[in-house]
């Protein structure tokens, strides 16, 4: 994208990690985790790290057009912590639809429902009243006897709720098409630094779940198709032979296959012809399950190699209304995204056996599932799908606490969206989109909320949530990539991902991993980007001619350690660009100099901001006398 000149000559050496690092601020609860040895100073899980998990066996019934969703489940919950648990916190996220519940944003009448009704509850086989305390979406339930460390408890629930007519993330897509997410009672996360996660679900902040094993049974009427997280265990029992064969063929096909067409749906001969069919799915070591069902969505499928070393393939599927033009390309988009993310950035093979994209209204990710809205612009449709699929790695490959630290996943998805977009659409188009949608509004909004530190818990943000989680965080990741170089940055990123795959990293684990894996003191960089009220504003203040060349002084008014591209115009009309990585600001984050080597007379210099748009462009050009 940028012309790079003199980079090797003027790149400052980075400080080895052996030097004393300036410690980053740690809240008291985070500090205790390090003191207890559950987190290590080098970014690895500590010697005493633990996390809880569960085994879910869920049966859910949906009989459209009836809105009542019924379910039952058993949960075997394993307490791997050193603590004795006298109660559990249960998540009933469908209660977000109840009138009067705290949520971000307004709720239309079609959004509101009565929420979840618990019909029965049992602990270790003994029926008990469901006597919950606390908020609607996070409820505390006392246990009849304490759950000791390294012991387990077996819970049983049956429940029902009316599906919302209008939701976005989940709900009724049309009268006979449902997208069910957050549909089952789950045990909240109990972790090593915060204890029980009691934050209410407010319909903007998203995932924080344990890694669990799931068996999911979905009971629907004949002629309804079901798509879900996991691997379908009984295709030959729920599909007629010809369609089971098409599905199986799609698992190894590079070519997009039409598993069920509009004509097939019209003949009503796709599924087993009995009053209801129960589709069975399994998924292990995963943070959530979700599903979609319809009697008129067409079904496409293919596959893609996601691990060149082993030739492992992942299935890619799409479910949509046949007339929706952009979704006809959805499987191809998924093949491209899964293959590219696996080979390039982050360069980790897609970890799951499948990805299904469902036509919905949310532009929302779930493990192995995406709920995307139709788009008239095919390139924008691909970009949205790329972004949601990128979330596979953050927060699903790693169990990010997105409700507190959304920048740990949204910032990465935004970064990968840009990097794959450059390949799909060219540098200029991808960068223009990124500036327009991720940077412009933020940099032109001087309100206090937009300059709150990125480390501010997402649960405490409303006005500044979007920019802190998406654009600002992404810019920090791109700045670090520029400073470390692709090879070191990717090696360090992989170290972080390997250490925390299937675990619950927090920001300090990311900071410490990147420093230790790169063997460099990066605390100054993380302090600058995550713990300050900085923004982006550079000013050219003076130019001095010396024997070595023209020395340009740059004031960092906004404070962020951003890359600098200095466009040099010479007296003869020729131009060059001098690039400096953010290492320019390591020793002095307020002011720096760049020397343009002598040889030709310099007429003027100007800042070329690239992605790092400037809050005040009036002082971005300087004539050289």
FENQUIHU-V300539 format. One record per residue. RES is the residue in three letters. NEAR is the number of other ideal C-beta (glycine too) atoms within 10 Angstrom. D_LAST is the distance of its C-alpha to the last C-alpha in Angstrom with 2 decimals. Layout:
res/near/d_last
RES/NEAR/D_LAST
RES/NEAR/D_LAST
//
This chain:
res/near/d_last
UNK/12/30.33
UNK/14/26.88
UNK/12/25.26
UNK/12/25.13
UNK/17/22.93
UNK/17/22.94
UNK/12/25.38
UNK/7/27.78
UNK/9/25.30
UNK/17/23.86
UNK/15/26.83
UNK/14/27.99
UNK/8/31.70
UNK/18/33.85
UNK/18/36.27
UNK/10/39.87
UNK/17/42.47
UNK/9/44.22
UNK/9/41.75
UNK/9/42.83
UNK/17/41.65
UNK/10/40.85
UNK/9/43.84
UNK/19/43.40
UNK/12/45.24
UNK/16/48.69
UNK/13/51.02
UNK/6/54.37
UNK/11/56.27
UNK/18/53.82
UNK/14/53.95
UNK/14/57.75
UNK/22/57.65
UNK/16/55.75
UNK/10/58.17
UNK/14/61.13
UNK/13/59.84
UNK/21/59.59
UNK/26/55.85
UNK/18/54.34
UNK/13/51.10
UNK/15/50.11
UNK/22/50.23
UNK/19/53.69
UNK/19/56.74
UNK/18/58.39
UNK/8/61.81
UNK/13/63.44
UNK/18/61.68
UNK/18/64.03
UNK/19/64.09
UNK/21/66.92
UNK/17/67.95
UNK/19/70.68
UNK/16/72.80
UNK/22/73.15
UNK/16/75.96
UNK/22/75.32
UNK/18/77.38
UNK/24/76.03
UNK/18/77.72
UNK/23/76.28
UNK/15/78.62
UNK/18/76.62
UNK/10/76.86
UNK/12/78.14
UNK/17/75.23
UNK/12/76.91
UNK/20/75.44
UNK/17/77.85
UNK/23/77.26
UNK/18/78.75
UNK/21/77.39
UNK/16/78.07
UNK/22/75.35
UNK/15/75.93
UNK/22/73.36
UNK/17/72.73
UNK/21/71.67
UNK/15/69.81
UNK/18/68.43
UNK/12/69.95
UNK/15/70.74
UNK/11/73.94
UNK/20/73.27
UNK/11/75.65
UNK/14/74.10
UNK/21/71.88
UNK/22/69.15
UNK/22/69.80
UNK/21/67.19
UNK/25/68.49
UNK/22/65.31
UNK/31/67.19
UNK/21/67.80
UNK/25/64.26
UNK/26/66.07
UNK/18/68.35
UNK/11/67.90
UNK/8/66.29
UNK/18/64.68
UNK/12/61.18
UNK/18/58.66
UNK/11/55.09
UNK/10/55.26
UNK/6/58.09
UNK/18/61.32
UNK/10/63.11
UNK/8/66.92
UNK/12/66.90
UNK/19/64.89
UNK/18/67.44
UNK/20/70.55
UNK/13/73.01
UNK/19/71.29
UNK/26/73.14
UNK/15/76.81
UNK/18/78.09
UNK/13/81.63
UNK/13/82.62
UNK/20/81.25
UNK/15/82.77
UNK/18/81.91
UNK/13/83.55
UNK/8/86.03
UNK/10/87.07
UNK/9/86.45
UNK/16/84.67
UNK/9/83.46
UNK/16/79.74
UNK/10/79.04
UNK/17/75.26
UNK/10/73.20
UNK/15/69.64
UNK/17/67.26
UNK/21/68.06
UNK/26/65.88
UNK/20/66.30
UNK/22/69.85
UNK/17/71.51
UNK/21/74.94
UNK/13/77.15
UNK/15/78.90
UNK/9/82.67
UNK/10/82.05
UNK/15/78.83
UNK/21/76.98
UNK/12/76.84
UNK/13/74.10
UNK/11/74.50
UNK/14/77.02
UNK/17/76.88
UNK/21/78.15
UNK/14/79.27
UNK/22/78.44
UNK/18/79.84
UNK/22/78.62
UNK/16/79.71
UNK/22/77.71
UNK/17/76.92
UNK/22/74.30
UNK/18/73.67
UNK/21/70.68
UNK/23/68.00
UNK/16/67.78
UNK/14/64.02
UNK/26/61.85
UNK/17/59.01
UNK/21/59.06
UNK/27/62.80
UNK/24/65.68
UNK/20/67.42
UNK/21/65.40
UNK/12/68.26
UNK/12/71.99
UNK/17/72.81
UNK/22/69.53
UNK/25/68.62
UNK/29/65.76
UNK/23/67.00
UNK/23/64.59
UNK/21/65.13
UNK/23/68.76
UNK/27/70.64
UNK/24/71.07
UNK/24/69.12
UNK/22/68.87
UNK/21/65.51
UNK/24/63.43
UNK/21/64.49
UNK/21/61.81
UNK/23/61.10
UNK/19/58.44
UNK/19/59.46
UNK/14/63.13
UNK/17/64.24
UNK/18/61.59
UNK/16/62.72
UNK/20/59.68
UNK/19/60.91
UNK/23/59.92
UNK/16/57.98
UNK/21/57.29
UNK/18/53.55
UNK/22/53.33
UNK/21/55.12
UNK/20/56.68
UNK/23/57.95
UNK/24/61.13
UNK/23/63.07
UNK/20/63.70
UNK/23/67.21
UNK/15/69.76
UNK/24/70.91
UNK/19/73.85
UNK/24/73.43
UNK/19/76.30
UNK/25/75.58
UNK/17/78.67
UNK/24/78.23
UNK/18/80.55
UNK/15/81.36
UNK/17/78.86
UNK/25/75.93
UNK/25/73.27
UNK/24/71.49
UNK/25/68.17
UNK/26/67.30
UNK/24/65.48
UNK/23/67.26
UNK/16/69.64
UNK/20/72.49
UNK/14/75.73
UNK/15/78.27
UNK/17/76.98
UNK/14/80.41
UNK/14/82.09
UNK/24/79.84
UNK/23/78.95
UNK/14/81.29
UNK/9/81.40
UNK/11/79.31
UNK/20/76.41
UNK/18/76.66
UNK/14/76.44
UNK/20/73.33
UNK/19/71.65
UNK/15/72.58
UNK/15/71.30
UNK/22/67.92
UNK/17/67.44
UNK/10/66.92
UNK/16/65.70
UNK/10/62.22
UNK/9/63.28
UNK/19/63.29
UNK/17/66.91
UNK/17/68.33
UNK/26/70.57
UNK/20/71.84
UNK/14/71.24
UNK/13/71.90
UNK/10/75.14
UNK/18/76.21
UNK/19/75.58
UNK/9/77.64
UNK/9/80.57
UNK/11/80.48
UNK/12/81.49
UNK/24/78.57
UNK/23/79.80
UNK/15/83.17
UNK/11/85.49
UNK/10/86.73
UNK/7/86.16
UNK/13/83.27
UNK/21/81.33
UNK/17/79.77
UNK/24/76.61
UNK/19/75.97
UNK/23/72.60
UNK/16/71.63
UNK/23/68.31
UNK/12/67.94
UNK/12/65.30
UNK/22/63.35
UNK/23/62.10
UNK/23/63.57
UNK/28/65.54
UNK/27/65.33
UNK/27/67.11
UNK/24/67.36
UNK/25/70.45
UNK/25/71.25
UNK/19/74.02
UNK/16/71.77
UNK/26/68.52
UNK/24/68.28
UNK/24/67.54
UNK/24/65.34
UNK/25/64.88
UNK/23/63.52
UNK/24/62.16
UNK/22/59.25
UNK/18/58.95
UNK/24/56.95
UNK/15/57.68
UNK/11/57.34
UNK/6/58.90
UNK/9/62.14
UNK/8/61.96
UNK/13/62.58
UNK/20/62.30
UNK/23/61.67
UNK/24/63.30
UNK/30/61.12
UNK/25/62.88
UNK/30/62.24
UNK/27/64.48
UNK/23/63.80
UNK/16/65.23
UNK/14/65.78
UNK/10/64.00
UNK/17/60.71
UNK/12/58.54
UNK/22/55.74
UNK/25/58.26
UNK/17/59.72
UNK/17/56.64
UNK/26/56.84
UNK/26/58.61
UNK/16/56.17
UNK/24/53.29
UNK/30/55.08
UNK/20/55.72
UNK/20/52.07
UNK/27/50.91
UNK/25/53.51
UNK/18/52.93
UNK/19/49.14
UNK/23/49.05
UNK/22/51.69
UNK/15/49.87
UNK/13/46.17
UNK/22/45.04
UNK/20/46.56
UNK/15/48.49
UNK/20/51.79
UNK/17/54.85
UNK/26/55.90
UNK/19/58.55
UNK/19/61.04
UNK/16/63.60
UNK/26/62.59
UNK/26/60.13
UNK/25/61.42
UNK/26/59.35
UNK/27/61.31
UNK/24/60.51
UNK/25/60.19
UNK/17/57.84
UNK/20/56.02
UNK/16/53.33
UNK/21/54.67
UNK/24/55.35
UNK/27/58.50
UNK/24/59.72
UNK/28/60.43
UNK/27/60.21
UNK/26/57.64
UNK/26/58.33
UNK/26/55.87
UNK/15/55.72
UNK/15/55.77
UNK/18/52.53
UNK/8/52.19
UNK/10/49.00
UNK/13/50.09
UNK/15/46.70
UNK/13/46.55
UNK/21/50.16
UNK/23/49.26
UNK/23/46.32
UNK/20/48.61
UNK/27/51.25
UNK/23/48.79
UNK/23/47.67
UNK/23/51.26
UNK/27/52.41
UNK/24/49.52
UNK/24/51.18
UNK/25/53.88
UNK/23/51.95
UNK/23/50.77
UNK/29/53.09
UNK/23/56.11
UNK/21/55.64
UNK/24/54.73
UNK/24/56.37
UNK/30/53.36
UNK/27/54.08
UNK/21/52.26
UNK/21/53.72
UNK/19/51.78
UNK/27/48.83
UNK/27/48.15
UNK/29/44.69
UNK/23/46.61
UNK/25/47.82
UNK/27/46.00
UNK/25/42.61
UNK/24/43.86
UNK/24/45.50
UNK/24/42.26
UNK/24/40.41
UNK/26/43.11
UNK/25/43.16
UNK/23/39.52
UNK/19/40.05
UNK/23/43.19
UNK/21/41.68
UNK/15/38.97
UNK/13/41.83
UNK/16/43.91
UNK/16/41.36
UNK/12/38.21
UNK/13/35.03
UNK/10/33.46
UNK/13/36.62
UNK/21/37.39
UNK/18/33.92
UNK/12/33.84
UNK/17/37.24
UNK/25/36.32
UNK/17/33.29
UNK/11/35.41
UNK/15/38.52
UNK/23/37.42
UNK/21/34.01
UNK/13/33.14
UNK/13/35.82
UNK/21/35.23
UNK/23/31.50
UNK/10/31.96
UNK/15/34.91
UNK/9/33.95
UNK/9/37.61
UNK/9/38.72
UNK/14/41.03
UNK/20/38.32
UNK/20/36.58
UNK/19/39.79
UNK/16/39.71
UNK/25/40.81
UNK/20/43.60
UNK/18/45.23
UNK/15/48.65
UNK/24/48.84
UNK/17/52.14
UNK/10/50.39
UNK/19/47.81
UNK/13/48.18
UNK/13/45.07
UNK/22/42.66
UNK/21/45.01
UNK/18/43.55
UNK/24/39.94
UNK/28/40.91
UNK/26/43.42
UNK/23/41.67
UNK/26/37.91
UNK/29/36.59
UNK/25/39.04
UNK/24/38.24
UNK/28/34.51
UNK/23/35.40
UNK/21/37.59
UNK/23/34.96
UNK/22/32.35
UNK/22/34.93
UNK/20/35.74
UNK/19/32.13
UNK/25/31.96
UNK/24/35.36
UNK/14/35.33
UNK/11/38.16
UNK/8/40.76
UNK/18/40.60
UNK/20/40.16
UNK/17/43.21
UNK/14/45.26
UNK/24/44.58
UNK/25/45.28
UNK/15/48.52
UNK/18/49.53
UNK/22/49.11
UNK/19/51.05
UNK/13/53.77
UNK/21/54.30
UNK/22/54.63
UNK/16/56.25
UNK/14/59.25
UNK/14/58.31
UNK/24/56.49
UNK/25/52.97
UNK/21/50.97
UNK/21/47.20
UNK/22/47.61
UNK/25/49.39
UNK/26/46.42
UNK/21/43.94
UNK/25/46.18
UNK/25/47.05
UNK/24/43.49
UNK/22/42.70
UNK/20/45.89
UNK/24/45.88
UNK/22/42.31
UNK/13/42.99
UNK/23/39.82
UNK/18/39.25
UNK/26/38.07
UNK/20/39.15
UNK/19/35.66
UNK/25/34.75
UNK/23/37.95
UNK/20/37.57
UNK/22/34.11
UNK/24/35.27
UNK/22/38.90
UNK/17/39.45
UNK/18/36.58
UNK/11/35.61
UNK/21/32.20
UNK/18/30.61
UNK/22/27.51
UNK/20/24.26
UNK/24/20.93
UNK/19/17.69
UNK/20/14.10
UNK/14/13.19
UNK/12/10.15
UNK/18/8.11
UNK/12/8.82
UNK/14/8.86
UNK/9/12.56
UNK/5/15.34
UNK/10/16.32
UNK/16/13.16
UNK/19/10.42
UNK/14/12.21
UNK/24/12.14
UNK/15/14.34
UNK/22/16.82
UNK/15/19.35
UNK/22/22.75
UNK/18/23.89
UNK/20/26.98
UNK/18/27.96
UNK/21/29.27
UNK/26/28.54
UNK/29/27.33
UNK/22/25.91
UNK/23/22.19
UNK/20/20.90
UNK/22/17.18
UNK/16/16.40
UNK/22/13.62
UNK/17/12.60
UNK/16/11.70
UNK/11/10.71
UNK/8/14.49
UNK/7/15.28
UNK/10/16.99
UNK/12/16.89
UNK/16/18.26
UNK/14/19.37
UNK/23/19.40
UNK/21/22.47
UNK/23/23.54
UNK/23/27.02
UNK/24/27.95
UNK/21/28.61
UNK/23/24.99
UNK/26/26.38
UNK/20/29.56
UNK/10/28.81
UNK/10/26.58
UNK/19/26.97
UNK/9/24.63
UNK/13/21.33
UNK/20/20.12
UNK/14/17.31
UNK/21/16.72
UNK/16/15.41
UNK/24/14.29
UNK/16/15.93
UNK/13/14.42
UNK/8/15.77
UNK/15/13.48
UNK/11/9.79
UNK/23/8.48
UNK/16/7.19
UNK/16/8.39
UNK/22/11.17
UNK/17/14.31
UNK/21/17.62
UNK/15/20.65
UNK/19/23.49
UNK/18/26.44
UNK/20/29.58
UNK/22/27.91
UNK/19/27.12
UNK/19/24.94
UNK/16/26.44
UNK/13/23.33
UNK/14/20.89
UNK/7/18.86
UNK/15/16.42
UNK/17/16.33
UNK/13/13.05
UNK/20/9.45
UNK/12/6.36
UNK/19/3.78
UNK/7/0.00
//
